[in-house]
């Protein structure tokens, strides 16, 4: 008797076994009575929902990737945030970003409320690009102090 669970199949995936290999194993080792359910089946009578579930479990493992990353938040201005996001995208290091609130909403807020919303601006970039992005932010800030970005 065989029992498949997400946990047991997940352990197989961790060891490099694919859903295709599991299905092939089940086909080769299926009890002869399985063929009686559907003699024309190329799947040795294996239930289609089991085959589909194995494929879903395998595809869900490939859907998520892990990357070492750096979180940037508390930007001095929405412009600096936007420039930094654009720069990280140019480097192909941008993983995620979020504006604290829509620009049109920010325009209607008082200065204190606006600053609070700007504090919610955040972005995540690849750790490999951290030094370059950090240097970019420092250069933009230095340029603003020197009047280069007016």
C-alpha positions in Angstrom: 0.0 0.0 0.0 1.2 3.5 -0.9 0.3 6.8 0.7 1.3 10.1 -0.8 1.1 13.3 1.2 2.4 16.8 0.5 5.0 16.3 3.2 6.3 13.0 1.8 6.3 14.2 -1.8 8.0 17.4 -0.6 10.8 15.4 1.0 11.3 13.6 -2.3 11.5 16.9 -4.1 14.2 18.1 -1.7 16.2 15.0 -2.6 16.0 15.8 -6.3 13.1 13.4 -7.2 10.7 15.0 -9.7 6.9 14.6 -10.0 7.5 12.9 -13.4 9.7 10.3 -11.7 7.1 9.7 -9.0 4.4 9.2 -11.6 6.6 6.8 -13.6 7.3 4.8 -10.4 3.6 4.6 -9.7 2.9 3.4 -13.3 5.6 0.7 -13.2 4.6 -0.5 -9.8 0.8 -0.2 -10.1 -1.2 -3.3 -9.1 -2.6 -5.2 -12.1 -6.1 -4.5 -10.9 -5.5 -0.8 -11.5 -5.5 -1.4 -15.2 -9.0 -2.9 -14.9 -10.5 0.5 -14.0 -9.4 1.9 -17.4 -7.5 -0.6 -19.7 -7.0 2.2 -22.3 -5.3 4.5 -19.8 -1.6 5.3 -20.5 -1.4 6.1 -16.8 -1.9 2.5 -15.6 -5.3 3.5 -14.2 -3.8 6.2 -11.9 -6.3 8.8 -10.8 -5.9 12.0 -12.8 -6.4 14.1 -9.6 -3.4 12.4 -8.1 -1.3 13.1 -11.1 -2.4 16.7 -11.2 -1.7 17.2 -7.5 1.8 15.9 -7.9 2.4 18.5 -10.7 0.9 21.3 -8.6 3.1 20.5 -5.6 6.2 20.5 -7.8 5.3 23.7 -9.5 4.6 25.5 -6.2 8.1 24.7 -5.1 9.5 26.4 -8.2 7.2 29.4 -7.9 9.1 30.8 -4.9 12.7 31.8 -5.0 14.8 33.1 -2.1 17.3 36.0 -2.5 19.6 37.7 -0.1 18.2 41.3 0.0 18.3 44.7 1.6 15.4 46.8 2.7 15.5 50.5 2.1 13.0 52.7 3.9 12.7 56.2 5.4 13.6 58.0 2.2 14.1 61.8 2.6 11.6 62.5 -0.1 9.3 60.8 -2.6 11.6 62.0 -5.4 14.6 60.2 -3.8 12.4 57.1 -3.4 11.3 57.1 -7.1 14.9 57.7 -8.3 16.2 54.9 -6.1 13.6 52.5 -7.4 14.3 53.5 -11.0 18.0 53.0 -10.4 17.6 49.6 -8.8 15.4 48.5 -11.8 18.1 49.7 -14.2 20.5 47.5 -12.3 18.0 44.6 -12.5 18.3 44.4 -8.7 14.8 45.6 -7.8 12.8 42.9 -6.0 9.9 44.9 -4.5 8.8 48.4 -3.6 5.8 50.1 -2.1 4.6 53.7 -2.0 3.2 54.7 1.4 0.3 56.3 -0.3 -0.8 57.5 -3.7 0.8 60.9 -4.9 -2.7 62.5 -5.2 -3.5 61.7 -1.6 -0.2 63.0 -0.4 -0.8 66.4 -2.1 -3.9 66.9 0.1 -2.2 66.2 3.4 -0.5 68.6 5.9 3.3 68.6 6.1 3.3 66.3 9.2 0.8 63.9 7.6 2.8 63.9 4.4 6.1 63.1 6.2 4.4 60.1 8.0 3.2 58.7 4.7 6.6 59.2 3.1 8.1 57.1 5.9 6.0 54.2 4.6 7.9 54.2 1.3 10.0 51.1 1.1 11.9 49.0 -1.4 13.8 45.8 -1.4 16.8 45.1 -3.7 19.3 42.4 -4.2 22.1 42.3 -1.7 24.6 42.1 -4.6 23.6 45.7 -5.6 23.5 47.1 -2.1 26.8 49.0 -2.4 25.9 50.5 -5.7 22.4 51.6 -4.6 23.7 53.0 -1.3 26.3 55.0 -3.3 23.6 56.2 -5.6 21.5 57.5 -2.7 24.5 59.2 -1.1 25.4 60.9 -4.4 21.9 62.1 -4.9 21.8 63.5 -1.4 25.2 65.2 -1.9 24.1 66.6 -5.2 20.9 68.0 -3.6 23.1 69.7 -1.0 25.3 71.1 -3.7 22.3 72.3 -5.7 23.0 69.9 -8.6 19.5 68.3 -8.6 17.3 71.4 -8.5 
